[in-house]
Amino acid sequence: MEYYSKEISSLIEELGRLPGIGAKTAQRLAFHILHMPKDDVERLSHTLTQARQNVHYCKECFTLTDQDICPICANAKRDHKQIMVVEDTRDLAAYEKTGKYEGVYHVLHGAISPMQGIGPDDIKLKELMARIAKEDIEELIIATNSSLEGETTAMYISRLVKPTGVKVSRIASGVPVGGDLENIDEVTLLRALEGRTEL
Ligand code: ZN
């Protein structure tokens, strides 16, 4: 990329590190940014830095939030005896969009994948077990993706939690295999939730 000056090249390079951004898109974004009003660029960079600095895990459910306890966990009207286990914050958002789920969540931040060397200790599983031990939980709804990793994780959690006497259920597989929860429409998500079966 010698035909661009150093600063332009490094801007393109940084943008190209982002997931889903190929070389062409990185170039287009870089030139877009270079033509933006300086104030807008400053606001963008400020927003990036602030978000990265202030967003962390909720102390209860481990979703990403800028508060100590996220608004869902802090809401006394939610059913705190029902926990839905999801892989990431985007999956939580997908269920929240349906507006029909009244329990709380637990975000694992990943799924068990022996192929990729991701074990039970690499996701927020110990934290889930700690919640089950500490809180009065009636049902755990496992809503991990229906990929191989998601299923493996669901089975692992089920085996771990069963002896505690907490009811463990799995959302119905109306969700296509390998499908990311965030890409699935709300009707399918609700159907999967309503059709959940006990493990
Ligand atoms: Zn929370």
Boltz pocket constraint, residues with backbone or C-beta under 6 A from the ligand:
constraints:
  - pocket:
      binder: B
      contacts: [[A, 58], [A, 59], [A, 60], [A, 61], [A, 62], [A, 63], [A, 69], [A, 70], [A, 71], [A, 72], [A, 73], [A, 74], [A, 105]]
      max_distance: 6.0
